[in-house]
Amino acid sequence: MSSQEEILSDGRFSCIARDPRFWEMPEKERKVKIDKRFRAMFHDKKFKLRYTVDKRGRPVNYTSTENLRRFYALSESDSDLSGSDSKERAVKKKKKKKAKAKGEAGS
């Protein structure tokens, strides 16, 4: 197969390198920005579906939440909030585990 430079140097395909329709979309623009009102869809159980096959019957090994993360991103001002929220959730979970462990030890 020909290399990319050979293809672009060919006169028939030289316009492809300059035409913005054929440029790859940047990662920043690829995802749709959403605000904090919709950030619950990344961790809410209502939005998480586990598929075993795709629409053509082939086996798949991913969830709908992974698709949401692939296509949507929190807006810049809200991404800082979501990072702190996830840290707070982790701290709360640790506290709950410690409290349960103390409750079981006292029984």
N, CA, C and O atoms as CSV, one atom per row, in Angstrom:
chain,resi,resn,atom,element,x,y,z
A,1,MET,N,N,0.844,-1.174,0.000
A,1,MET,CA,C,0.000,0.000,0.000
A,1,MET,C,C,0.890,1.238,0.000
A,1,MET,O,O,1.951,1.230,0.625
A,2,SER,N,N,0.485,2.287,-0.681
A,2,SER,CA,C,1.298,3.495,-0.801
A,2,SER,C,C,1.307,4.276,0.498
A,2,SER,O,O,0.367,4.225,1.292
A,3,SER,N,N,2.388,4.993,0.685
A,3,SER,CA,C,2.464,5.815,1.887
A,3,SER,C,C,1.601,7.069,1.720
A,3,SER,O,O,1.182,7.407,0.613
A,4,GLN,N,N,1.349,7.739,2.822
A,4,GLN,CA,C,0.489,8.930,2.828
A,4,GLN,C,C,1.085,10.039,1.972
A,4,GLN,O,O,0.348,10.747,1.286
A,5,GLU,N,N,2.414,10.204,1.999
A,5,GLU,CA,C,3.051,11.275,1.216
A,5,GLU,C,C,2.875,11.032,-0.276
A,5,GLU,O,O,2.654,11.974,-1.038
A,6,GLU,N,N,2.970,9.774,-0.698
A,6,GLU,CA,C,2.805,9.458,-2.109
A,6,GLU,C,C,1.390,9.772,-2.576
A,6,GLU,O,O,1.182,10.268,-3.683
A,7,ILE,N,N,0.431,9.477,-1.722
A,7,ILE,CA,C,-0.963,9.740,-2.088
A,7,ILE,C,C,-1.208,11.236,-2.211
A,7,ILE,O,O,-1.861,11.689,-3.151
A,8,LEU,N,N,-0.683,12.002,-1.258
A,8,LEU,CA,C,-0.912,13.444,-1.275
A,8,LEU,C,C,-0.124,14.133,-2.384
A,8,LEU,O,O,-0.528,15.194,-2.860
A,9,SER,N,N,1.001,13.541,-2.804
A,9,SER,CA,C,1.775,14.152,-3.879
A,9,SER,C,C,1.134,13.890,-5.242
A,9,SER,O,O,1.433,14.591,-6.209
A,10,ASP,N,N,0.272,12.907,-5.328
A,10,ASP,CA,C,-0.431,12.630,-6.581
A,10,ASP,C,C,-1.371,13.788,-6.883
A,10,ASP,O,O,-2.096,14.242,-5.999
A,11,GLY,N,N,-1.367,14.260,-8.090
A,11,GLY,CA,C,-2.175,15.412,-8.481
A,11,GLY,C,C,-3.660,15.193,-8.304
A,11,GLY,O,O,-4.398,16.141,-8.038
A,12,ARG,N,N,-4.104,13.980,-8.444
A,12,ARG,CA,C,-5.542,13.703,-8.329
A,12,ARG,C,C,-6.047,13.874,-6.902
A,12,ARG,O,O,-7.215,14.197,-6.686
A,13,PHE,N,N,-5.162,13.655,-5.922
A,13,PHE,CA,C,-5.582,13.688,-4.525
A,13,PHE,C,C,-4.955,14.826,-3.737
A,13,PHE,O,O,-5.103,14.870,-2.516
A,14,SER,N,N,-4.271,15.730,-4.382
A,14,SER,CA,C,-3.576,16.799,-3.652
A,14,SER,C,C,-4.543,17.756,-2.964
A,14,SER,O,O,-4.188,18.376,-1.963
A,15,CYS,N,N,-5.752,17.882,-3.485
A,15,CYS,CA,C,-6.714,18.804,-2.869
A,15,CYS,C,C,-7.200,18.297,-1.512
A,15,CYS,O,O,-7.713,19.081,-0.713
A,16,ILE,N,N,-7.049,17.011,-1.243
A,16,ILE,CA,C,-7.521,16.439,0.026
A,16,ILE,C,C,-6.764,17.023,1.209
A,16,ILE,O,O,-7.346,17.245,2.271
A,17,ALA,N,N,-5.469,17.273,1.034
A,17,ALA,CA,C,-4.665,17.796,2.142
A,17,ALA,C,C,-5.060,19.214,2.511
A,17,ALA,O,O,-4.887,19.622,3.659
A,18,ARG,N,N,-5.578,19.961,1.575
A,18,ARG,CA,C,-5.937,21.355,1.839
A,18,ARG,C,C,-7.416,21.547,2.148
A,18,ARG,O,O,-7.805,22.608,2.637
A,19,ASP,N,N,-8.232,20.566,1.881
A,19,ASP,CA,C,-9.676,20.703,2.051
A,19,ASP,C,C,-10.073,20.389,3.492
A,19,ASP,O,O,-9.825,19.277,3.958
A,20,PRO,N,N,-10.681,21.332,4.212
A,20,PRO,CA,C,-11.032,21.094,5.618
A,20,PRO,C,C,-12.085,20.009,5.814
A,20,PRO,O,O,-12.232,19.502,6.926
A,21,ARG,N,N,-12.815,19.640,4.781
A,21,ARG,CA,C,-13.802,18.577,4.933
A,21,ARG,C,C,-13.157,17.237,5.258
A,21,ARG,O,O,-13.797,16.365,5.845
A,22,PHE,N,N,-11.907,17.070,4.884
A,22,PHE,CA,C,-11.224,15.807,5.085
A,22,PHE,C,C,-10.263,15.820,6.264
A,22,PHE,O,O,-9.600,14.816,6.524
A,23,TRP,N,N,-10.174,16.928,6.979
A,23,TRP,CA,C,-9.308,16.997,8.151
A,23,TRP,C,C,-9.938,16.203,9.281
A,23,TRP,O,O,-11.162,16.095,9.361
A,24,GLU,N,N,-9.113,15.651,10.148
A,24,GLU,CA,C,-9.627,14.944,11.308
A,24,GLU,C,C,-10.092,15.959,12.346
A,24,GLU,O,O,-9.452,16.987,12.566
A,25,MET,N,N,-11.204,15.652,12.969
A,25,MET,CA,C,-11.769,16.568,13.945
A,25,MET,C,C,-10.921,16.550,15.218
A,25,MET,O,O,-10.565,15.471,15.693
A,26,PRO,N,N,-10.591,17.710,15.779
A,26,PRO,CA,C,-9.805,17.744,17.017
A,26,PRO,C,C,-10.568,17.124,18.188
A,26,PRO,O,O,-11.798,17.132,18.216
A,27,GLU,N,N,-9.830,16.597,19.138
A,27,GLU,CA,C,-10.432,15.931,20.295
A,27,GLU,C,C,-11.313,16.881,21.100
A,27,GLU,O,O,-12.348,16.474,21.626
A,28,LYS,N,N,-10.903,18.145,21.197
A,28,LYS,CA,C,-11.685,19.117,21.965
A,28,LYS,C,C,-13.066,19.337,21.359
A,28,LYS,O,O,-14.051,19.488,22.082
A,29,GLU,N,N,-13.132,19.355,20.043
A,29,GLU,CA,C,-14.401,19.617,19.368
A,29,GLU,C,C,-15.209,18.358,19.127
A,29,GLU,O,O,-16.386,18.444,18.777
A,30,ARG,N,N,-14.613,17.202,19.305
A,30,ARG,CA,C,-15.272,15.938,19.016
A,30,ARG,C,C,-16.386,15.654,20.009
A,30,ARG,O,O,-17.427,15.116,19.633
A,31,LYS,N,N,-16.183,16.007,21.260
A,31,LYS,CA,C,-17.170,15.731,22.293
A,31,LYS,C,C,-18.087,16.933,22.481
A,31,LYS,O,O,-17.661,18.082,22.368
A,32,VAL,N,N,-19.343,16.649,22.768
A,32,VAL,CA,C,-20.321,17.689,23.038
A,32,VAL,C,C,-20.167,18.108,24.491
A,32,VAL,O,O,-20.116,17.260,25.382
A,33,LYS,N,N,-20.091,19.413,24.735
A,33,LYS,CA,C,-19.949,19.933,26.092
A,33,LYS,C,C,-21.320,20.002,26.753
A,33,LYS,O,O,-22.275,20.520,26.174
A,34,ILE,N,N,-21.405,19.483,27.953
A,34,ILE,CA,C,-22.645,19.568,28.708
A,34,ILE,C,C,-22.349,20.218,30.049
A,34,ILE,O,O,-21.213,20.192,30.522
A,35,ASP,N,N,-23.364,20.794,30.653
A,35,ASP,CA,C,-23.137,21.490,31.927
A,35,ASP,C,C,-23.473,20.582,33.107
A,35,ASP,O,O,-23.810,19.412,32.930
A,36,LYS,N,N,-23.377,21.133,34.298
A,36,LYS,CA,C,-23.490,20.336,35.519
A,36,LYS,C,C,-24.874,19.736,35.732
A,36,LYS,O,O,-25.016,18.799,36.517
A,37,ARG,N,N,-25.883,20.243,35.063
A,37,ARG,CA,C,-27.222,19.685,35.230
A,37,ARG,C,C,-27.302,18.239,34.751
A,37,ARG,O,O,-28.121,17.462,35.241
A,38,PHE,N,N,-26.452,17.882,33.795
A,38,PHE,CA,C,-26.528,16.560,33.191
A,38,PHE,C,C,-25.388,15.636,33.621
A,38,PHE,O,O,-25.237,14.556,33.049
A,39,ARG,N,N,-24.592,16.025,34.600
A,39,ARG,CA,C,-23.451,15.191,34.979
A,39,ARG,C,C,-23.879,13.918,35.695
A,39,ARG,O,O,-23.080,12.990,35.821
A,40,ALA,N,N,-25.118,13.853,36.165
A,40,ALA,CA,C,-25.592,12.645,36.833
A,40,ALA,C,C,-25.676,11.463,35.867
A,40,ALA,O,O,-25.654,10.312,36.304
A,41,MET,N,N,-25.770,11.723,34.585
A,41,MET,CA,C,-25.891,10.618,33.640
A,41,MET,C,C,-24.616,9.788,33.543
A,41,MET,O,O,-24.649,8.678,33.012
A,42,PHE,N,N,-23.492,10.301,34.044
A,42,PHE,CA,C,-22.256,9.540,34.013
A,42,PHE,C,C,-22.189,8.499,35.129
A,42,PHE,O,O,-21.462,7.515,34.992
A,43,HIS,N,N,-22.916,8.680,36.217
A,43,HIS,CA,C,-22.828,7.743,37.332
A,43,HIS,C,C,-24.181,7.227,37.816
A,43,HIS,O,O,-24.225,6.409,38.735
A,44,ASP,N,N,-25.278,7.680,37.227
A,44,ASP,CA,C,-26.598,7.234,37.649
A,44,ASP,C,C,-26.912,5.860,37.050
A,44,ASP,O,O,-26.598,5.600,35.889
A,45,LYS,N,N,-27.522,5.001,37.832
A,45,LYS,CA,C,-27.831,3.650,37.369
A,45,LYS,C,C,-28.900,3.636,36.286
A,45,LYS,O,O,-28.978,2.683,35.511
A,46,LYS,N,N,-29.719,4.670,36.221
A,46,LYS,CA,C,-30.761,4.730,35.198
A,46,LYS,C,C,-30.173,4.822,33.788
A,46,LYS,O,O,-30.800,4.386,32.822
A,47,PHE,N,N,-28.991,5.379,33.675
A,47,PHE,CA,C,-28.367,5.563,32.375
A,47,PHE,C,C,-27.434,4.419,31.999
A,47,PHE,O,O,-26.910,4.392,30.886
A,48,LYS,N,N,-27.223,3.493,32.895
A,48,LYS,CA,C,-26.263,2.423,32.640
A,48,LYS,C,C,-26.990,1.179,32.152
A,48,LYS,O,O,-27.761,0.568,32.892
A,49,LEU,N,N,-26.742,0.815,30.923
A,49,LEU,CA,C,-27.291,-0.396,30.338
A,49,LEU,C,C,-26.139,-1.297,29.918
A,49,LEU,O,O,-25.138,-0.828,29.377
A,50,ARG,N,N,-26.286,-2.574,30.167
A,50,ARG,CA,C,-25.242,-3.532,29.806
A,50,ARG,C,C,-25.737,-4.324,28.607
A,50,ARG,O,O,-26.731,-5.044,28.697
A,51,TYR,N,N,-25.045,-4.188,27.490
A,51,TYR,CA,C,-25.424,-4.897,26.278
A,51,TYR,C,C,-24.565,-6.144,26.111
A,51,TYR,O,O,-23.381,-6.145,26.448
A,52,THR,N,N,-25.165,-7.194,25.593
A,52,THR,CA,C,-24.402,-8.406,25.298
A,52,THR,C,C,-24.131,-8.531,23.805
A,52,THR,O,O,-23.118,-9.101,23.399
A,53,VAL,N,N,-25.034,-7.998,22.990
A,53,VAL,CA,C,-24.840,-8.026,21.533
A,53,VAL,C,C,-25.165,-6.659,20.968
A,53,VAL,O,O,-25.953,-5.915,21.550
A,54,ASP,N,N,-24.559,-6.322,19.831
A,54,ASP,CA,C,-24.878,-5.066,19.177
A,54,ASP,C,C,-26.075,-5.265,18.248
A,54,ASP,O,O,-26.697,-6.327,18.255
A,55,LYS,N,N,-26.394,-4.257,17.458
A,55,LYS,CA,C,-27.603,-4.326,16.636
A,55,LYS,C,C,-27.501,-5.362,15.508
A,55,LYS,O,O,-28.507,-5.721,14.896
A,56,ARG,N,N,-26.294,-5.831,15.244
A,56,ARG,CA,C,-26.113,-6.844,14.205
A,56,ARG,C,C,-25.905,-8.247,14.792
A,56,ARG,O,O,-25.663,-9.196,14.046
A,57,GLY,N,N,-25.996,-8.383,16.108
A,57,GLY,CA,C,-25.890,-9.679,16.738
A,57,GLY,C,C,-24.486,-10.069,17.148
A,57,GLY,O,O,-24.273,-11.186,17.618
A,58,ARG,N,N,-23.523,-9.177,16.984
A,58,ARG,CA,C,-22.154,-9.485,17.394
A,58,ARG,C,C,-21.992,-9.232,18.889
A,58,ARG,O,O,-22.565,-8.279,19.418
A,59,PRO,N,N,-21.225,-10.068,19.572
A,59,PRO,CA,C,-21.054,-9.861,21.019
A,59,PRO,C,C,-20.240,-8.606,21.319
A,59,PRO,O,O,-19.258,-8.315,20.636
A,60,VAL,N,N,-20.654,-7.870,22.340
A,60,VAL,CA,C,-19.951,-6.661,22.767
A,60,VAL,C,C,-19.666,-6.757,24.253
A,60,VAL,O,O,-20.316,-7.509,24.978
A,61,ASN,N,N,-18.687,-5.987,24.695
A,61,ASN,CA,C,-18.299,-6.031,26.100
A,61,ASN,C,C,-18.144,-4.615,26.636
A,61,ASN,O,O,-17.076,-4.254,27.131
A,62,TYR,N,N,-19.186,-3.816,26.544
A,62,TYR,CA,C,-19.154,-2.465,27.078
A,62,TYR,C,C,-20.546,-2.057,27.517
A,62,TYR,O,O,-21.529,-2.732,27.212
A,63,THR,N,N,-20.621,-0.947,28.233
A,63,THR,CA,C,-21.895,-0.449,28.736
A,63,THR,C,C,-22.240,0.862,28.041
A,63,THR,O,O,-21.405,1.452,27.356
A,64,SER,N,N,-23.454,1.300,28.221
A,64,SER,CA,C,-23.876,2.562,27.613
A,64,SER,C,C,-23.178,3.748,28.267
A,64,SER,O,O,-23.042,4.800,27.642
A,65,THR,N,N,-22.735,3.600,29.506
A,65,THR,CA,C,-22.024,4.679,30.186
A,65,THR,C,C,-20.704,4.976,29.489
A,65,THR,O,O,-20.289,6.133,29.417
A,66,GLU,N,N,-20.046,3.950,28.977
A,66,GLU,CA,C,-18.798,4.156,28.238
A,66,GLU,C,C,-19.053,4.953,26.965
A,66,GLU,O,O,-18.228,5.780,26.578
A,67,ASN,N,N,-20.181,4.715,26.315
A,67,ASN,CA,C,-20.532,5.499,25.130
A,67,ASN,C,C,-20.788,6.954,25.508
A,67,ASN,O,O,-20.391,7.864,24.779
A,68,LEU,N,N,-21.445,7.175,26.635
A,68,LEU,CA,C,-21.703,8.545,27.070
A,68,LEU,C,C,-20.395,9.286,27.304
A,68,LEU,O,O,-20.256,10.445,26.911
A,69,ARG,N,N,-19.439,8.624,27.940
A,69,ARG,CA,C,-18.134,9.253,28.191
A,69,ARG,C,C,-17.386,9.526,26.890
A,69,ARG,O,O,-16.604,10.471,26.798
A,70,ARG,N,N,-17.633,8.695,25.897
A,70,ARG,CA,C,-16.946,8.861,24.615
A,70,ARG,C,C,-17.478,10.060,23.830
A,70,ARG,O,O,-16.715,10.728,23.132
A,71,PHE,N,N,-18.769,10.337,23.937
A,71,PHE,CA,C,-19.380,11.378,23.126
A,71,PHE,C,C,-19.640,12.687,23.865
A,71,PHE,O,O,-19.800,13.727,23.226
A,72,TYR,N,N,-19.686,12.657,25.197
A,72,TYR,CA,C,-19.990,13.854,25.974
A,72,TYR,C,C,-18.862,14.173,26.943
A,72,TYR,O,O,-18.178,13.283,27.450
A,73,ALA,N,N,-18.688,15.468,27.186
A,73,ALA,CA,C,-17.704,15.928,28.165
A,73,ALA,C,C,-18.322,17.065,28.953
A,73,ALA,O,O,-19.083,17.868,28.414
A,74,LEU,N,N,-17.990,17.127,30.232
A,74,LEU,CA,C,-18.464,18.238,31.051
A,74,LEU,C,C,-17.764,19.505,30.604
A,74,LEU,O,O,-16.600,19.470,30.205
A,75,SER,N,N,-18.464,20.619,30.670
A,75,SER,CA,C,-17.842,21.885,30.300
A,75,SER,C,C,-16.714,22.189,31.273
A,75,SER,O,O,-16.700,21.664,32.387
A,76,GLU,N,N,-15.781,23.020,30.873
A,76,GLU,CA,C,-14.564,23.271,31.645
A,76,GLU,C,C,-14.857,23.748,33.059
A,76,GLU,O,O,-14.204,23.300,34.001
A,77,SER,N,N,-15.812,24.635,33.232
A,77,SER,CA,C,-16.116,25.151,34.563
A,77,SER,C,C,-16.719,24.061,35.445
A,77,SER,O,O,-16.548,24.084,36.664
A,78,ASP,N,N,-17.426,23.104,34.833
A,78,ASP,CA,C,-18.070,22.054,35.604
A,78,ASP,C,C,-17.166,20.851,35.815
A,78,ASP,O,O,-17.412,20.059,36.725
A,79,SER,N,N,-16.135,20.689,35.007
A,79,SER,CA,C,-15.273,19.520,35.175
A,79,SER,C,C,-14.514,19.596,36.493
A,79,SER,O,O,-14.225,18.562,37.096
A,80,ASP,N,N,-14.185,20.803,36.950
A,80,ASP,CA,C,-13.540,20.944,38.250
A,80,ASP,C,C,-14.483,20.495,39.363
A,80,ASP,O,O,-14.058,19.870,40.335
A,81,LEU,N,N,-15.752,20.817,39.214
A,81,LEU,CA,C,-16.735,20.410,40.207
A,81,LEU,C,C,-16.877,18.900,40.241
A,81,LEU,O,O,-16.967,18.307,41.316
A,82,SER,N,N,-16.898,18.270,39.066
A,82,SER,CA,C,-17.079,16.825,39.034
A,82,SER,C,C,-15.876,16.118,39.633
A,82,SER,O,O,-16.034,15.071,40.262
A,83,GLY,N,N,-14.684,16.659,39.455
A,83,GLY,CA,C,-13.494,16.064,40.053
A,83,GLY,C,C,-13.551,16.123,41.562
A,83,GLY,O,O,-13.206,15.152,42.236
A,84,SER,N,N,-13.982,17.246,42.100
A,84,SER,CA,C,-14.090,17.360,43.556
A,84,SER,C,C,-15.228,16.498,44.079
A,84,SER,O,O,-15.133,15.956,45.180
A,85,ASP,N,N,-16.307,16.361,43.306
A,85,ASP,CA,C,-17.415,15.510,43.721
A,85,ASP,C,C,-16.985,14.049,43.808
A,85,ASP,O,O,-17.364,13.340,44.740
A,86,SER,N,N,-16.195,13.603,42.837
A,86,SER,CA,C,-15.766,12.207,42.864
A,86,SER,C,C,-14.849,11.957,44.049
A,86,SER,O,O,-14.889,10.879,44.642
A,87,LYS,N,N,-14.019,12.940,44.407
A,87,LYS,CA,C,-13.164,12.791,45.577
A,87,LYS,C,C,-14.014,12.729,46.843
A,87,LYS,O,O,-13.739,11.937,47.745
A,88,GLU,N,N,-15.049,13.571,46.906
A,88,GLU,CA,C,-15.923,13.571,48.073
A,88,GLU,C,C,-16.657,12.241,48.198
A,88,GLU,O,O,-16.824,11.729,49.305
A,89,ARG,N,N,-17.094,11.679,47.079
A,89,ARG,CA,C,-17.779,10.389,47.107
A,89,ARG,C,C,-16.846,9.299,47.621
A,89,ARG,O,O,-17.257,8.443,48.404
A,90,ALA,N,N,-15.600,9.329,47.184
A,90,ALA,CA,C,-14.631,8.320,47.622
A,90,ALA,C,C,-14.402,8.419,49.124
A,90,ALA,O,O,-14.303,7.400,49.807
A,91,VAL,N,N,-14.318,9.640,49.639
A,91,VAL,CA,C,-14.124,9.835,51.077
A,91,VAL,C,C,-15.344,9.333,51.841
A,91,VAL,O,O,-15.197,8.693,52.882
A,92,LYS,N,N,-16.545,9.612,51.338
A,92,LYS,CA,C,-17.767,9.159,51.997
A,92,LYS,C,C,-17.847,7.641,52.024
A,92,LYS,O,O,-18.257,7.056,53.027
A,93,LYS,N,N,-17.453,6.994,50.916
A,93,LYS,CA,C,-17.489,5.536,50.866
A,93,LYS,C,C,-16.528,4.943,51.887
A,93,LYS,O,O,-16.852,3.958,52.551
A,94,LYS,N,N,-15.338,5.548,52.013
A,94,LYS,CA,C,-14.367,5.057,52.987
A,94,LYS,C,C,-14.907,5.197,54.398
A,94,LYS,O,O,-14.732,4.304,55.227
A,95,LYS,N,N,-15.571,6.329,54.674
A,95,LYS,CA,C,-16.138,6.546,55.999
A,95,LYS,C,C,-17.225,5.518,56.301
A,95,LYS,O,O,-17.313,5.011,57.420
A,96,LYS,N,N,-18.066,5.206,55.283
A,96,LYS,CA,C,-19.122,4.224,55.481
A,96,LYS,C,C,-18.538,2.851,55.766
A,96,LYS,O,O,-19.030,2.134,56.637
A,97,LYS,N,N,-17.487,2.479,55.035
A,97,LYS,CA,C,-16.858,1.176,55.255
A,97,LYS,C,C,-16.263,1.087,56.653
A,97,LYS,O,O,-16.379,0.059,57.320
A,98,LYS,N,N,-15.619,2.178,57.098
A,98,LYS,CA,C,-15.031,2.192,58.439
A,98,LYS,C,C,-16.122,2.079,59.499
A,98,LYS,O,O,-15.962,1.370,60.492
A,99,ALA,N,N,-17.237,2.787,59.279
A,99,ALA,CA,C,-18.332,2.750,60.243
A,99,ALA,C,C,-18.937,1.347,60.313
A,99,ALA,O,O,-19.275,0.871,61.397
A,100,LYS,N,N,-19.075,0.685,59.163
A,100,LYS,CA,C,-19.611,-0.670,59.159
A,100,LYS,C,C,-18.652,-1.632,59.853
A,100,LYS,O,O,-19.076,-2.516,60.598
A,101,ALA,N,N,-17.372,-1.452,59.606
A,101,ALA,CA,C,-16.375,-2.325,60.235
A,101,ALA,C,C,-16.393,-2.140,61.753
A,101,ALA,O,O,-16.305,-3.123,62.489
A,102,LYS,N,N,-16.504,-0.906,62.232
A,102,LYS,CA,C,-16.572,-0.657,63.667
A,102,LYS,C,C,-17.837,-1.238,64.268
A,102,LYS,O,O,-17.812,-1.781,65.372
A,103,GLY,N,N,-18.953,-1.125,63.539
A,103,GLY,CA,C,-20.226,-1.668,64.013
A,103,GLY,C,C,-20.197,-3.177,64.126
A,103,GLY,O,O,-20.766,-3.741,65.060
A,104,GLU,N,N,-19.537,-3.841,63.182
A,104,GLU,CA,C,-19.437,-5.296,63.221
A,104,GLU,C,C,-18.489,-5.747,64.317
A,104,GLU,O,O,-18.720,-6.767,64.965
A,105,ALA,N,N,-17.414,-4.982,64.525
A,105,ALA,CA,C,-16.436,-5.349,65.564
A,105,ALA,C,C,-17.049,-5.189,66.953
A,105,ALA,O,O,-16.740,-5.965,67.857
A,106,GLY,N,N,-17.915,-4.190,67.131
A,106,GLY,CA,C,-18.543,-3.951,68.427
A,106,GLY,C,C,-19.621,-4.976,68.747
A,106,GLY,O,O,-19.952,-5.157,69.919
A,107,SER,N,N,-20.171,-5.643,67.764
A,107,SER,CA,C,-21.247,-6.623,67.985
A,107,SER,C,C,-20.775,-7.918,68.558
A,107,SER,O,O,-21.579,-8.821,68.790
